[in-house]
Protein backbone atom coordinates (compact mmCIF):
# COMPACT_ATOMS: atom_id res chain seq x y z
CA UNK A 1 0.00 0.00 0.00
CA UNK A 2 1.37 3.42 -0.96
CA UNK A 3 2.04 6.17 1.57
CA UNK A 4 -0.64 8.44 0.05
CA UNK A 5 -3.26 5.67 0.35
CA UNK A 6 -2.34 5.17 4.00
CA UNK A 7 -2.90 8.89 4.59
CA UNK A 8 -6.23 8.69 2.76
CA UNK A 9 -7.47 5.83 4.96
CA UNK A 10 -6.32 7.67 8.10
CA UNK A 11 -8.37 10.68 6.98
CA UNK A 12 -11.47 8.49 6.38
CA UNK A 13 -11.18 6.82 9.77
CA UNK A 14 -10.69 10.23 11.38
CA UNK A 15 -13.97 11.33 9.80
CA UNK A 16 -15.78 8.42 11.42
CA UNK A 17 -15.57 5.61 8.86
CA UNK A 18 -15.50 2.17 10.53
CA UNK A 19 -15.70 -0.29 7.61
CA UNK A 20 -13.05 -1.53 5.16
CA UNK A 21 -15.67 -2.68 2.65
CA UNK A 22 -16.88 -0.75 -0.39
CA UNK A 23 -19.71 1.65 0.30
CA UNK A 24 -22.88 1.58 -1.83
CA UNK A 25 -22.44 3.48 -5.09
CA UNK A 26 -24.94 5.49 -7.06
CA UNK A 27 -26.18 4.31 -10.42
CA UNK A 28 -28.37 1.61 -11.83
CA UNK A 29 -28.23 -1.62 -9.79
CA UNK A 30 -27.21 -4.84 -11.52
CA UNK A 31 -30.10 -7.01 -12.58
CA UNK A 32 -28.40 -9.61 -14.82
CA UNK A 33 -26.05 -11.05 -12.23
CA UNK A 34 -28.71 -12.85 -10.27
CA UNK A 35 -29.28 -16.37 -9.02
CA UNK A 36 -31.44 -17.37 -11.99
CA UNK A 37 -28.88 -16.35 -14.62
CA UNK A 38 -26.06 -17.87 -12.60
CA UNK A 39 -27.88 -21.21 -12.55
CA UNK A 40 -28.63 -21.04 -16.27
CA UNK A 41 -25.01 -20.21 -17.14
CA UNK A 42 -23.79 -23.10 -14.99
CA UNK A 43 -26.20 -25.51 -16.70
CA UNK A 44 -25.03 -24.44 -20.19
CA UNK A 45 -21.37 -24.90 -19.29
CA UNK A 46 -21.98 -28.31 -17.76
CA UNK A 47 -23.74 -29.40 -20.97
CA UNK A 48 -20.93 -28.09 -23.21
CA UNK A 49 -17.66 -27.17 -21.53
CA UNK A 50 -16.31 -25.72 -24.80
CA UNK A 51 -19.11 -23.16 -25.09
CA UNK A 52 -17.83 -19.62 -25.53
CA UNK A 53 -18.91 -16.66 -23.44
CA UNK A 54 -20.27 -14.97 -26.56
CA UNK A 55 -22.53 -17.93 -27.31
CA UNK A 56 -23.75 -18.09 -23.71
CA UNK A 57 -24.61 -14.39 -23.84
CA UNK A 58 -26.57 -14.85 -27.06
CA UNK A 59 -28.50 -17.82 -25.70
CA UNK A 60 -29.44 -16.09 -22.43
CA UNK A 61 -29.75 -12.59 -23.97
CA UNK A 62 -27.58 -10.95 -21.34
CA UNK A 63 -24.40 -8.85 -21.76
CA UNK A 64 -21.09 -10.63 -22.32
CA UNK A 65 -19.59 -8.69 -19.43
CA UNK A 66 -22.23 -10.17 -17.14
CA UNK A 67 -21.57 -13.69 -18.40
CA UNK A 68 -17.84 -13.17 -17.91
CA UNK A 69 -18.44 -12.04 -14.32
CA UNK A 70 -20.74 -14.99 -13.59
CA UNK A 71 -18.38 -17.56 -15.15
CA UNK A 72 -15.15 -16.34 -13.59
CA UNK A 73 -16.12 -14.50 -10.40
CA UNK A 74 -19.36 -16.14 -9.26
CA UNK A 75 -18.91 -19.73 -10.49
CA UNK A 76 -15.13 -19.78 -10.39
CA UNK A 77 -14.58 -21.44 -13.77
CA UNK A 78 -11.28 -21.17 -15.66
CA UNK A 79 -10.21 -22.38 -19.09
CA UNK A 80 -7.79 -25.26 -19.56
CA UNK A 81 -6.42 -26.45 -22.88
CA UNK A 82 -5.93 -30.08 -23.85
CA UNK A 83 -2.77 -30.77 -25.84
CA UNK A 84 -0.63 -33.73 -26.80
CA UNK A 85 2.04 -34.24 -24.20
CA UNK A 86 4.84 -36.52 -25.45
CA UNK A 87 5.92 -39.30 -23.18
CA UNK A 88 9.12 -38.73 -21.25
CA UNK A 89 11.39 -41.05 -23.19
CA UNK A 90 13.79 -43.18 -21.20
CA UNK A 91 17.28 -43.97 -22.43
CA UNK A 92 16.03 -47.43 -23.45
CA UNK A 93 13.22 -45.86 -25.50
CA UNK A 94 15.68 -43.52 -27.22
CA UNK A 95 18.08 -46.36 -27.95
CA UNK A 96 15.26 -48.42 -29.46
CA UNK A 97 14.15 -45.49 -31.63
CA UNK A 98 17.70 -44.98 -32.93
CA UNK A 99 18.28 -48.69 -33.60
CA UNK A 100 15.00 -49.13 -35.47
CA UNK A 101 15.54 -45.94 -37.50
CA UNK A 102 19.05 -47.09 -38.46
CA UNK A 103 17.80 -50.54 -39.42
CA UNK A 104 14.99 -49.15 -41.59
CA UNK A 105 17.29 -46.67 -43.33
CA UNK A 106 19.77 -49.45 -44.07
CA UNK A 107 16.98 -51.57 -45.47
CA UNK A 108 15.93 -48.75 -47.79
CA UNK A 109 19.50 -48.58 -49.08
CA UNK A 110 19.38 -52.16 -50.27
CA UNK A 111 17.84 -53.51 -53.43
CA UNK A 112 17.17 -57.21 -53.09
CA UNK A 113 20.35 -57.64 -51.05
CA UNK A 114 22.51 -55.44 -53.28
CA UNK A 115 23.94 -52.91 -50.84
CA UNK A 116 25.74 -51.08 -53.65
CA UNK A 117 22.44 -49.91 -55.09
CA UNK A 118 20.86 -47.07 -53.20
CA UNK A 119 17.28 -45.94 -53.71
CA UNK A 120 17.34 -42.89 -51.48
CA UNK A 121 17.72 -39.48 -53.06
CA UNK A 122 17.11 -35.85 -52.20
CA UNK A 123 14.19 -34.17 -53.88
CA UNK A 124 13.12 -30.53 -54.20
CA UNK A 125 13.35 -28.66 -50.92
CA UNK A 126 15.86 -31.11 -49.49
CA UNK A 127 13.31 -33.85 -48.80
CA UNK A 128 14.40 -37.46 -48.98
CA UNK A 129 12.79 -39.57 -51.65
CA UNK A 130 12.69 -43.34 -52.04
CA UNK A 131 11.99 -45.79 -54.81
CA UNK A 132 12.20 -49.05 -52.94
CA UNK A 133 10.44 -52.40 -52.73
CA UNK A 134 9.76 -51.72 -49.07
CA UNK A 135 7.68 -48.66 -49.91
CA UNK A 136 5.96 -50.42 -52.80
CA UNK A 137 4.63 -53.07 -50.43
CA UNK A 138 4.13 -50.89 -47.36
CA UNK A 139 0.70 -50.18 -45.85
CA UNK A 140 0.08 -47.97 -42.84
CA UNK A 141 -2.76 -48.62 -40.42
CA UNK A 142 -3.97 -46.61 -37.46
CA UNK A 143 -7.07 -45.47 -35.60
CA UNK A 144 -8.38 -42.08 -34.57
CA UNK A 145 -11.52 -40.65 -32.95
CA UNK A 146 -13.73 -38.26 -34.87
CA UNK A 147 -16.61 -36.32 -33.32
CA UNK A 148 -19.89 -34.84 -34.45
CA UNK A 149 -18.61 -31.47 -33.24
CA UNK A 150 -14.89 -30.77 -33.68
CA UNK A 151 -13.28 -27.60 -32.23
CA UNK A 152 -11.89 -25.19 -34.79
CA UNK A 153 -8.50 -24.51 -33.22
CA UNK A 154 -6.48 -25.39 -30.15
CA UNK A 155 -7.91 -22.28 -28.44
CA UNK A 156 -11.45 -23.41 -29.29
CA UNK A 157 -10.69 -26.84 -27.84
CA UNK A 158 -10.18 -25.33 -24.40
CA UNK A 159 -12.75 -26.49 -21.89
CA UNK A 160 -14.21 -24.95 -18.77
CA UNK A 161 -12.86 -26.45 -15.58
CA UNK A 162 -14.48 -25.80 -12.24
CA UNK A 163 -12.29 -25.07 -9.01
CA UNK A 164 -13.03 -42.91 -35.22
CA UNK A 165 -12.26 -44.59 -37.21
CA UNK A 166 -9.59 -47.02 -38.16
CA UNK A 167 -7.86 -45.81 -41.32
CA UNK A 168 -5.51 -47.88 -43.45
CA UNK A 169 -3.58 -46.29 -46.31
CA UNK A 170 -0.49 -46.51 -48.46
CA UNK A 171 1.58 -44.18 -50.60
CA UNK A 172 -0.92 -44.21 -53.48
CA UNK A 173 -4.25 -43.59 -51.80
CA UNK A 174 -6.59 -44.95 -49.15
CA UNK A 175 -7.09 -48.68 -49.48
CA UNK A 176 -9.64 -49.07 -46.70
CA UNK A 177 -11.63 -46.69 -44.54
CA UNK A 178 -13.20 -48.84 -41.84
CA UNK A 179 -15.54 -46.90 -39.57
CA UNK A 180 -16.43 -48.31 -36.19
CA UNK A 181 -20.08 -47.79 -35.15
CA UNK A 182 -20.65 -45.27 -32.40
CA UNK A 183 -20.31 -46.76 -28.93
CA UNK A 184 -18.00 -49.60 -29.95
CA UNK A 185 -14.31 -49.94 -29.13
CA UNK A 186 -11.54 -51.60 -31.10
CA UNK A 187 -10.27 -54.92 -29.75
CA UNK A 188 -8.24 -57.80 -31.18
CA UNK A 189 -11.25 -59.59 -32.71
CA UNK A 190 -12.54 -56.37 -34.29
CA UNK A 191 -9.07 -55.50 -35.55
CA UNK A 192 -8.71 -58.92 -37.19
CA UNK A 193 -12.06 -58.30 -38.86
CA UNK A 194 -10.64 -55.02 -40.19
CA UNK A 195 -7.59 -56.90 -41.48
CA UNK A 196 -9.90 -59.33 -43.30
CA UNK A 197 -11.57 -56.41 -45.06
CA UNK A 198 -8.17 -54.87 -45.76
CA UNK A 199 -6.97 -58.08 -47.40
CA UNK A 200 -9.97 -58.11 -49.72
CA UNK A 201 -9.51 -54.42 -50.51
CA UNK A 202 -5.86 -55.06 -51.40
CA UNK A 203 -6.93 -57.91 -53.68
CA UNK A 204 -9.22 -55.51 -55.57
CA UNK A 205 -7.11 -52.34 -55.59
CA UNK A 206 -3.50 -53.61 -55.55
CA UNK A 207 -3.27 -56.69 -57.77
CA UNK A 208 -0.06 -58.55 -57.03
CA UNK A 209 0.64 -57.01 -53.63
CA UNK A 210 -0.64 -60.03 -51.71
CA UNK A 211 1.61 -62.25 -53.81
CA UNK A 212 4.67 -60.03 -53.30
CA UNK A 213 4.04 -59.80 -49.57
CA UNK A 214 2.37 -57.07 -47.54
CA UNK A 215 4.47 -54.98 -45.15
CA UNK A 216 2.20 -53.43 -42.51
CA UNK A 217 3.12 -50.66 -40.11
CA UNK A 218 0.96 -50.14 -37.05
CA UNK A 219 1.78 -49.12 -33.50
CA UNK A 220 1.99 -51.40 -30.48
CA UNK A 221 -1.55 -50.78 -29.23
CA UNK A 222 -3.10 -53.77 -27.46
CA UNK A 223 -5.37 -54.82 -30.37
CA UNK A 224 -2.33 -54.78 -32.68
CA UNK A 225 -0.03 -56.79 -30.43
CA UNK A 226 -2.60 -59.30 -29.14
CA UNK A 227 -2.02 -63.04 -29.78
CA UNK A 228 -5.12 -63.23 -31.96
CA UNK A 229 -3.77 -60.50 -34.23
CA UNK A 230 -0.29 -62.04 -34.34
CA UNK A 231 -1.79 -65.38 -35.36
CA UNK A 232 -3.73 -63.68 -38.16
CA UNK A 233 -0.59 -61.96 -39.47
CA UNK A 234 1.43 -65.19 -39.34
CA UNK A 235 -1.31 -67.13 -41.10
CA UNK A 236 -1.21 -64.81 -44.11
CA UNK A 237 2.52 -64.11 -43.98
CA UNK A 238 2.28 -60.36 -43.51
CA UNK A 239 5.43 -58.63 -42.31
CA UNK A 240 5.23 -56.00 -39.57
CA UNK A 241 7.46 -52.99 -40.07
CA UNK A 242 9.23 -52.16 -36.81
CA UNK A 243 7.64 -49.24 -35.01
CA UNK A 244 9.29 -47.91 -31.82
CA UNK A 245 7.04 -47.57 -28.78
CA UNK A 246 5.66 -44.11 -28.00
CA UNK A 247 6.65 -42.78 -31.43
CA UNK A 248 3.78 -40.98 -33.19
CA UNK A 249 6.43 -38.74 -34.76
CA UNK A 250 7.61 -41.76 -36.80
CA UNK A 251 4.14 -42.86 -37.97
CA UNK A 252 2.80 -41.04 -41.07
CA UNK A 253 -0.79 -41.65 -39.99
CA UNK A 254 -0.12 -39.60 -36.87
CA UNK A 255 2.18 -36.81 -38.08
CA UNK A 256 0.82 -36.46 -41.63
CA UNK A 257 -2.76 -37.75 -41.95
CA UNK A 258 -4.78 -37.16 -38.81
CA UNK A 259 -3.64 -33.55 -38.34
CA UNK A 260 -5.03 -32.31 -41.69
CA UNK A 261 -8.17 -34.40 -41.12
CA UNK A 262 -8.85 -32.79 -37.74
CA UNK A 263 -8.16 -29.34 -39.18
CA UNK A 264 -10.65 -30.01 -41.98
CA UNK A 265 -13.30 -31.06 -39.47
CA UNK A 266 -12.49 -28.12 -37.21
CA UNK A 267 -15.51 -25.91 -36.67
CA UNK A 268 -17.89 -28.32 -38.39
CA UNK A 269 -20.90 -29.72 -36.57
CA UNK A 270 -22.92 -32.70 -37.82
CA UNK A 271 -26.45 -33.60 -36.87
CA UNK A 272 -26.07 -37.33 -37.42
CA UNK A 273 -23.38 -39.97 -37.58
CA UNK A 274 -24.23 -40.57 -41.26
CA UNK A 275 -23.47 -36.92 -42.05
CA UNK A 276 -20.07 -37.24 -40.38
CA UNK A 277 -19.27 -40.47 -42.23
CA UNK A 278 -20.24 -38.89 -45.55
CA UNK A 279 -17.91 -35.95 -44.89
CA UNK A 280 -15.08 -38.33 -43.96
CA UNK A 281 -15.46 -40.30 -47.18
CA UNK A 282 -15.58 -37.12 -49.27
CA UNK A 283 -12.42 -35.81 -47.63
CA UNK A 284 -10.47 -39.02 -48.24
CA UNK A 285 -11.79 -39.34 -51.80
CA UNK A 286 -10.61 -35.82 -52.65
CA UNK A 287 -7.07 -36.21 -51.33
CA UNK A 288 -4.41 -35.83 -53.98
CA UNK A 289 -2.13 -38.80 -54.64
CA UNK A 290 0.88 -36.59 -53.89
CA UNK A 291 -0.43 -36.06 -50.36
CA UNK A 292 0.35 -39.66 -49.44
CA UNK A 293 3.68 -39.68 -51.27
CA UNK A 294 4.86 -36.67 -49.27
CA UNK A 295 3.98 -38.45 -46.03
CA UNK A 296 5.85 -41.59 -47.03
CA UNK A 297 8.93 -39.70 -48.24
CA UNK A 298 9.10 -37.75 -44.99
CA UNK A 299 9.65 -41.01 -43.13
CA UNK A 300 13.22 -41.20 -44.40
CA UNK A 301 14.15 -37.74 -43.18
CA UNK A 302 12.42 -38.38 -39.84
CA UNK A 303 14.37 -41.61 -39.32
CA UNK A 304 17.58 -39.71 -40.01
CA UNK A 305 16.61 -36.85 -37.68
CA UNK A 306 15.74 -39.35 -34.95
CA UNK A 307 19.26 -40.77 -35.27
CA UNK A 308 20.82 -37.29 -35.27
CA UNK A 309 18.81 -36.34 -32.17
CA UNK A 310 19.97 -39.51 -30.39
CA UNK A 311 16.40 -40.80 -30.12
CA UNK A 312 14.60 -37.62 -29.04
CA UNK A 313 11.26 -36.69 -30.59
CA UNK A 314 11.27 -35.29 -34.13
CA UNK A 315 9.10 -32.19 -34.36
CA UNK A 316 9.19 -31.53 -38.11
Secondary structure, 3 states (H helix, E strand, C coil): CCHHHHHHHHHHHHCCCCCCCCCCCCCCCCCCCCHHHHHHHHHHHHHCCCCCHHHHHHHHCCCHHHHHHHHHHHCCEEEECCCCCCCCCCHHHHHHHHHHHHHHHHHHCCECCECCCCCEEECHHHCEEECCHHHHCEEEEECCCCCCECCCCCCCCCEEEECCEEEEECCCCEEEEEECCCCCCCCHHHHHHHHHHHHHHHHHHCCCHHHHCCEEECCCCHHHHCHHHHHHHHHHCCEECCCCCCCHHHCHHHHHHHHHHHHHHCCCECCCHHHHHHHHHHHHHCCCHHHHHHHHHHHHHHHHHHHHCCCCCCCC
